[in-house]
Protein backbone atom coordinates (compact mmCIF):
# COMPACT_ATOMS: atom_id res chain seq x y z
CA UNK A 1 0.00 0.00 0.00
CA UNK A 2 1.44 3.29 -1.04
CA UNK A 3 0.67 6.79 -2.19
CA UNK A 4 1.77 8.91 -5.15
CA UNK A 5 3.36 12.36 -5.03
CA UNK A 6 1.75 14.78 -7.48
CA UNK A 7 2.28 18.39 -8.50
CA UNK A 8 -0.10 21.21 -7.62
CA UNK A 9 -1.15 21.32 -11.27
CA UNK A 10 -1.98 17.62 -11.22
CA UNK A 11 -3.89 18.12 -7.96
CA UNK A 12 -5.91 20.95 -9.49
CA UNK A 13 -6.88 18.74 -12.44
CA UNK A 14 -7.81 15.86 -10.13
CA UNK A 15 -9.92 18.15 -7.92
CA UNK A 16 -11.87 19.30 -10.97
CA UNK A 17 -12.52 15.60 -11.67
CA UNK A 18 -13.86 14.97 -8.16
CA UNK A 19 -10.83 14.16 -5.99
CA UNK A 20 -11.17 15.08 -2.31
CA UNK A 21 -8.65 17.12 -0.28
CA UNK A 22 -7.47 16.32 3.25
CA UNK A 23 -5.52 19.26 4.75
CA UNK A 24 -3.24 18.28 7.65
CA UNK A 25 -2.13 21.79 8.65
CA UNK A 26 -3.07 23.25 12.03
CA UNK A 27 -6.63 24.60 12.47
CA UNK A 28 -5.58 28.27 12.47
CA UNK A 29 -3.69 27.92 9.20
CA UNK A 30 -6.59 25.99 7.67
CA UNK A 31 -9.02 28.71 8.76
CA UNK A 32 -6.79 31.43 7.27
CA UNK A 33 -6.86 29.75 3.86
CA UNK A 34 -7.29 26.34 2.24
CA UNK A 35 -8.13 24.67 -1.04
CA UNK A 36 -11.89 24.94 -1.65
CA UNK A 37 -13.73 21.89 -0.36
CA UNK A 38 -10.80 20.65 1.74
CA UNK A 39 -11.40 18.69 4.92
CA UNK A 40 -9.29 19.64 7.95
CA UNK A 41 -7.54 16.49 9.15
CA UNK A 42 -5.80 16.43 12.54
CA UNK A 43 -5.17 13.97 15.33
CA UNK A 44 -8.43 15.21 16.88
CA UNK A 45 -10.50 14.58 13.74
CA UNK A 46 -8.70 11.46 12.48
CA UNK A 47 -11.08 8.84 13.90
CA UNK A 48 -14.15 10.61 12.52
CA UNK A 49 -12.40 11.02 9.18
CA UNK A 50 -11.52 7.32 8.99
CA UNK A 51 -15.10 6.42 9.86
CA UNK A 52 -16.79 8.86 7.45
CA UNK A 53 -14.44 9.21 4.47
CA UNK A 54 -14.84 7.01 1.40
CA UNK A 55 -11.57 5.04 1.07
CA UNK A 56 -12.32 4.26 -2.59
CA UNK A 57 -12.47 7.96 -3.47
CA UNK A 58 -9.26 9.67 -4.66
CA UNK A 59 -7.83 11.71 -1.75
CA UNK A 60 -5.09 14.33 -2.01
CA UNK A 61 -3.27 15.12 1.25
CA UNK A 62 -1.99 18.69 1.60
CA UNK A 63 0.26 20.26 4.26
CA UNK A 64 2.41 23.41 4.37
CA UNK A 65 5.24 22.50 1.98
CA UNK A 66 4.63 18.89 0.94
CA UNK A 67 6.57 16.99 3.62
CA UNK A 68 4.07 16.19 6.41
CA UNK A 69 1.49 15.21 3.82
CA UNK A 70 3.70 12.30 2.74
CA UNK A 71 3.55 10.74 6.20
CA UNK A 72 -0.19 11.31 6.40
CA UNK A 73 -0.72 9.86 2.91
CA UNK A 74 1.33 6.81 3.85
CA UNK A 75 -0.75 6.37 7.00
CA UNK A 76 -4.03 6.64 5.08
CA UNK A 77 -2.78 4.15 2.49
CA UNK A 78 -2.11 1.78 5.38
CA UNK A 79 -5.69 2.32 6.59
CA UNK A 80 -7.13 1.03 3.31
CA UNK A 81 -7.28 4.20 1.21
CA UNK A 82 -6.42 2.86 -2.24
CA UNK A 83 -6.26 6.08 -4.25
CA UNK A 84 -4.12 8.44 -2.14
CA UNK A 85 -1.81 11.28 -3.14
CA UNK A 86 0.52 13.78 -1.50
CA UNK A 87 0.75 17.21 -3.13
CA UNK A 88 4.32 18.38 -3.62
CA UNK A 89 4.93 21.99 -2.52
CA UNK A 90 1.93 21.97 -0.19
CA UNK A 91 -0.52 24.79 0.35
CA UNK A 92 2.21 27.43 0.12
CA UNK A 93 2.86 26.48 -3.51
CA UNK A 94 -0.90 26.25 -4.20
CA UNK A 95 -1.29 29.80 -2.82
CA UNK A 96 1.37 31.05 -5.25
CA UNK A 97 0.04 29.21 -8.29
CA UNK A 98 -3.72 29.54 -7.73
CA UNK A 99 -4.38 32.62 -5.55
CA UNK A 100 -8.00 32.75 -6.76
CA UNK A 101 -8.68 29.18 -5.58
CA UNK A 102 -8.51 29.67 -1.80
CA UNK A 103 -11.30 29.61 0.80
CA UNK A 104 -11.15 30.90 4.34
CA UNK A 105 -13.01 29.81 7.44
CA UNK A 106 -13.36 26.47 9.14
CA UNK A 107 -15.08 24.80 6.20
CA UNK A 108 -17.74 22.21 6.95
VEXMIDREN-677048 format. One record per residue: x, y, z of N, C-alpha, C in turn; residue in three letters; residue number from 1. Coordinates in nm, 2 decimals, m for minus. Layout:
<recs>
{rec {X,Y,Z},{X,Y,Z},{X,Y,Z},'ALA',NUM},
...
</recs>
This chain:
<recs>
{rec {0.08,m0.12,0.00},{0.00,0.00,0.00},{0.09,0.12,0.00},'UNK',1},
{rec {0.06,0.21,m0.09},{0.14,0.33,m0.10},{0.06,0.45,m0.16},'UNK',2},
{rec {0.13,0.56,m0.17},{0.07,0.68,m0.22},{0.15,0.73,m0.33},'UNK',3},
{rec {0.11,0.83,m0.40},{0.18,0.89,m0.51},{0.19,1.04,m0.49},'UNK',4},
{rec {0.31,1.09,m0.51},{0.34,1.24,m0.50},{0.30,1.30,m0.64},'UNK',5},
{rec {0.22,1.41,m0.63},{0.17,1.48,m0.75},{0.20,1.63,m0.73},'UNK',6},
{rec {0.21,1.69,m0.85},{0.23,1.84,m0.85},{0.10,1.91,m0.82},'UNK',7},
{rec {0.11,2.04,m0.79},{m0.01,2.12,m0.76},{m0.10,2.13,m0.89},'UNK',8},
{rec {m0.04,2.13,m1.00},{m0.12,2.13,m1.13},{m0.19,2.00,m1.15},'UNK',9},
{rec {m0.13,1.89,m1.11},{m0.20,1.76,m1.12},{m0.31,1.76,m1.02},'UNK',10},
{rec {m0.29,1.81,m0.90},{m0.39,1.81,m0.80},{m0.51,1.89,m0.84},'UNK',11},
{rec {m0.48,2.01,m0.90},{m0.59,2.10,m0.95},{m0.68,2.02,m1.05},'UNK',12},
{rec {m0.61,1.95,m1.14},{m0.69,1.87,m1.24},{m0.77,1.76,m1.18},'UNK',13},
{rec {m0.71,1.70,m1.08},{m0.78,1.59,m1.01},{m0.90,1.64,m0.93},'UNK',14},
{rec {m0.88,1.76,m0.87},{m0.99,1.82,m0.79},{m1.11,1.85,m0.88},'UNK',15},
{rec {m1.08,1.90,m1.00},{m1.19,1.93,m1.10},{m1.26,1.80,m1.15},'UNK',16},
{rec {m1.19,1.69,m1.13},{m1.25,1.56,m1.17},{m1.31,1.49,m1.05},'UNK',17},
{rec {m1.32,1.55,m0.93},{m1.39,1.50,m0.82},{m1.30,1.45,m0.70},'UNK',18},
{rec {m1.17,1.46,m0.71},{m1.08,1.42,m0.60},{m1.11,1.50,m0.48},'UNK',19},
{rec {m1.10,1.44,m0.36},{m1.12,1.51,m0.23},{m0.98,1.55,m0.17},'UNK',20},
{rec {m0.99,1.66,m0.09},{m0.87,1.71,m0.03},{m0.87,1.69,0.12},'UNK',21},
{rec {m0.76,1.64,0.18},{m0.75,1.63,0.33},{m0.63,1.72,0.36},'UNK',22},
{rec {m0.65,1.83,0.44},{m0.55,1.93,0.47},{m0.51,1.90,0.62},'UNK',23},
{rec {m0.38,1.87,0.63},{m0.32,1.83,0.76},{m0.25,1.94,0.84},'UNK',24},
{rec {m0.27,2.07,0.79},{m0.21,2.18,0.86},{m0.29,2.21,0.99},'UNK',25},
{rec {m0.24,2.29,1.08},{m0.31,2.33,1.20},{m0.44,2.40,1.18},'UNK',26},
{rec {m0.53,2.40,1.27},{m0.66,2.46,1.25},{m0.66,2.61,1.21},'UNK',27},
{rec {m0.57,2.68,1.28},{m0.56,2.83,1.25},{m0.51,2.85,1.10},'UNK',28},
{rec {m0.42,2.78,1.06},{m0.37,2.79,0.92},{m0.48,2.75,0.82},'UNK',29},
{rec {m0.55,2.64,0.85},{m0.66,2.60,0.77},{m0.76,2.71,0.76},'UNK',30},
{rec {m0.80,2.77,0.87},{m0.90,2.87,0.88},{m0.86,3.00,0.80},'UNK',31},
{rec {m0.73,3.03,0.80},{m0.68,3.14,0.73},{m0.68,3.12,0.58},'UNK',32},
{rec {m0.68,3.00,0.53},{m0.69,2.97,0.39},{m0.66,2.83,0.35},'UNK',33},
{rec {m0.74,2.77,0.27},{m0.73,2.63,0.22},{m0.79,2.61,0.09},'UNK',34},
{rec {m0.76,2.50,0.03},{m0.81,2.47,m0.10},{m0.96,2.45,m0.09},'UNK',35},
{rec {m1.04,2.51,m0.18},{m1.19,2.49,m0.17},{m1.23,2.35,m0.15},'UNK',36},
{rec {m1.32,2.32,m0.06},{m1.37,2.19,m0.04},{m1.29,2.10,0.05},'UNK',37},
{rec {m1.17,2.15,0.09},{m1.08,2.07,0.17},{m1.14,2.03,0.31},'UNK',38},
{rec {m1.10,1.91,0.36},{m1.14,1.87,0.49},{m1.02,1.89,0.58},'UNK',39},
{rec {m1.04,1.95,0.70},{m0.93,1.96,0.79},{m0.91,1.83,0.86},'UNK',40},
{rec {m0.79,1.78,0.86},{m0.75,1.65,0.92},{m0.64,1.67,1.02},'UNK',41},
{rec {m0.68,1.63,1.14},{m0.58,1.64,1.25},{m0.59,1.52,1.34},'UNK',42},
{rec {m0.51,1.51,1.44},{m0.52,1.40,1.53},{m0.65,1.39,1.60},'UNK',43},
{rec {m0.71,1.51,1.62},{m0.84,1.52,1.69},{m0.96,1.47,1.60},'UNK',44},
{rec {m0.94,1.49,1.47},{m1.05,1.46,1.37},{m1.02,1.33,1.30},'UNK',45},
{rec {m0.91,1.26,1.33},{m0.87,1.15,1.25},{m0.97,1.03,1.26},'UNK',46},
{rec {m1.02,1.00,1.38},{m1.11,0.88,1.39},{m1.24,0.91,1.32},'UNK',47},
{rec {m1.29,1.03,1.33},{m1.42,1.06,1.25},{m1.39,1.05,1.10},'UNK',48},
{rec {m1.27,1.11,1.06},{m1.24,1.10,0.92},{m1.23,0.96,0.87},'UNK',49},
{rec {m1.16,0.87,0.94},{m1.15,0.73,0.90},{m1.29,0.66,0.89},'UNK',50},
{rec {m1.38,0.70,0.98},{m1.51,0.64,0.99},{m1.60,0.69,0.87},'UNK',51},
{rec {m1.59,0.82,0.84},{m1.68,0.89,0.75},{m1.63,0.89,0.60},'UNK',52},
{rec {m1.50,0.90,0.58},{m1.44,0.92,0.45},{m1.46,0.79,0.36},'UNK',53},
{rec {m1.47,0.81,0.23},{m1.48,0.70,0.14},{m1.34,0.66,0.10},'UNK',54},
{rec {m1.29,0.54,0.14},{m1.16,0.50,0.11},{m1.14,0.47,m0.04},'UNK',55},
{rec {m1.25,0.46,m0.12},{m1.23,0.43,m0.26},{m1.22,0.55,m0.34},'UNK',56},
{rec {m1.25,0.67,m0.28},{m1.25,0.80,m0.35},{m1.10,0.84,m0.36},'UNK',57},
{rec {m1.06,0.91,m0.46},{m0.93,0.97,m0.47},{m0.91,1.08,m0.36},'UNK',58},
{rec {m0.81,1.07,m0.28},{m0.78,1.17,m0.17},{m0.64,1.23,m0.20},'UNK',59},
{rec {m0.64,1.36,m0.19},{m0.51,1.43,m0.20},{m0.48,1.49,m0.06},'UNK',60},
{rec {m0.37,1.46,m0.01},{m0.33,1.51,0.12},{m0.24,1.63,0.10},'UNK',61},
{rec {m0.27,1.74,0.17},{m0.20,1.87,0.16},{m0.15,1.91,0.30},'UNK',62},
{rec {m0.03,1.97,0.30},{0.03,2.03,0.43},{0.08,2.16,0.39},'UNK',63},
{rec {0.18,2.21,0.46},{0.24,2.34,0.44},{0.33,2.34,0.31},'UNK',64},
{rec {0.43,2.25,0.31},{0.52,2.25,0.20},{0.54,2.12,0.13},'UNK',65},
{rec {0.46,2.02,0.16},{0.46,1.89,0.09},{0.54,1.78,0.16},'UNK',66},
{rec {0.58,1.80,0.29},{0.66,1.70,0.36},{0.57,1.62,0.46},'UNK',67},
{rec {0.50,1.69,0.55},{0.41,1.62,0.64},{0.30,1.54,0.57},'UNK',68},
{rec {0.26,1.59,0.46},{0.15,1.52,0.38},{0.19,1.38,0.34},'UNK',69},
{rec {0.32,1.36,0.32},{0.37,1.23,0.27},{0.35,1.13,0.38},'UNK',70},
{rec {0.38,1.16,0.51},{0.36,1.07,0.62},{0.21,1.05,0.64},'UNK',71},
{rec {0.13,1.15,0.62},{m0.02,1.13,0.64},{m0.08,1.05,0.53},'UNK',72},
{rec {m0.03,1.07,0.40},{m0.07,0.99,0.29},{m0.03,0.84,0.31},'UNK',73},
{rec {0.09,0.82,0.36},{0.13,0.68,0.39},{0.04,0.62,0.49},'UNK',74},
{rec {0.01,0.69,0.59},{m0.08,0.64,0.70},{m0.21,0.60,0.64},'UNK',75},
{rec {m0.27,0.69,0.56},{m0.40,0.66,0.51},{m0.40,0.54,0.41},'UNK',76},
{rec {m0.29,0.53,0.34},{m0.28,0.42,0.25},{m0.28,0.29,0.33},'UNK',77},
{rec {m0.21,0.29,0.45},{m0.21,0.18,0.54},{m0.35,0.15,0.60},'UNK',78},
{rec {m0.44,0.25,0.60},{m0.57,0.23,0.66},{m0.67,0.19,0.55},'UNK',79},
{rec {m0.62,0.15,0.43},{m0.71,0.10,0.33},{m0.76,0.20,0.23},'UNK',80},
{rec {m0.70,0.32,0.23},{m0.73,0.42,0.12},{m0.64,0.38,0.00},'UNK',81},
{rec {m0.71,0.34,m0.11},{m0.64,0.29,m0.22},{m0.59,0.39,m0.32},'UNK',82},
{rec {m0.65,0.51,m0.32},{m0.63,0.61,m0.42},{m0.58,0.74,m0.35},'UNK',83},
{rec {m0.46,0.74,m0.30},{m0.41,0.84,m0.21},{m0.29,0.91,m0.27},'UNK',84},
{rec {m0.29,1.05,m0.26},{m0.18,1.13,m0.31},{m0.13,1.23,m0.21},'UNK',85},
{rec {m0.01,1.27,m0.23},{0.05,1.38,m0.15},{0.09,1.49,m0.25},'UNK',86},
{rec {0.05,1.61,m0.22},{0.07,1.72,m0.31},{0.21,1.79,m0.28},'UNK',87},
{rec {0.30,1.78,m0.38},{0.43,1.84,m0.36},{0.42,1.99,m0.35},'UNK',88},
{rec {0.50,2.05,m0.27},{0.49,2.20,m0.25},{0.39,2.25,m0.15},'UNK',89},
{rec {0.29,2.16,m0.12},{0.19,2.20,m0.02},{0.11,2.32,m0.05},'UNK',90},
{rec {0.04,2.37,0.05},{m0.05,2.48,0.04},{0.02,2.61,0.00},'UNK',91},
{rec {0.15,2.62,0.04},{0.22,2.74,0.01},{0.24,2.76,m0.14},'UNK',92},
{rec {0.27,2.64,m0.21},{0.29,2.65,m0.35},{0.15,2.67,m0.42},'UNK',93},
{rec {0.05,2.61,m0.37},{m0.09,2.63,m0.42},{m0.13,2.77,m0.41},'UNK',94},
{rec {m0.10,2.84,m0.30},{m0.13,2.98,m0.28},{m0.06,3.07,m0.39},'UNK',95},
{rec {0.06,3.03,m0.42},{0.14,3.11,m0.52},{0.08,3.08,m0.67},'UNK',96},
{rec {0.05,2.96,m0.69},{0.00,2.92,m0.83},{m0.14,2.96,m0.86},'UNK',97},
{rec {m0.23,2.94,m0.75},{m0.37,2.95,m0.77},{m0.43,3.04,m0.67},'UNK',98},
{rec {m0.39,3.17,m0.66},{m0.44,3.26,m0.56},{m0.59,3.28,m0.56},'UNK',99},
{rec {m0.65,3.26,m0.67},{m0.80,3.28,m0.68},{m0.87,3.15,m0.63},'UNK',100},
{rec {m0.80,3.04,m0.60},{m0.87,2.92,m0.56},{m0.83,2.89,m0.41},'UNK',101},
{rec {m0.87,2.98,m0.32},{m0.85,2.97,m0.18},{m0.98,3.01,m0.11},'UNK',102},
{rec {m1.02,2.93,m0.01},{m1.13,2.96,0.08},{m1.08,2.99,0.22},'UNK',103},
{rec {m1.15,3.07,0.29},{m1.12,3.09,0.43},{m1.23,3.04,0.52},'UNK',104},
{rec {m1.20,3.03,0.65},{m1.30,2.98,0.74},{m1.27,2.83,0.78},'UNK',105},
{rec {m1.36,2.78,0.86},{m1.34,2.65,0.91},{m1.39,2.54,0.82},'UNK',106},
{rec {m1.45,2.58,0.71},{m1.51,2.48,0.62},{m1.63,2.42,0.68},'UNK',107},
{rec {m1.65,2.29,0.65},{m1.77,2.22,0.69},{m1.77,2.19,0.84},'UNK',108},
</recs>
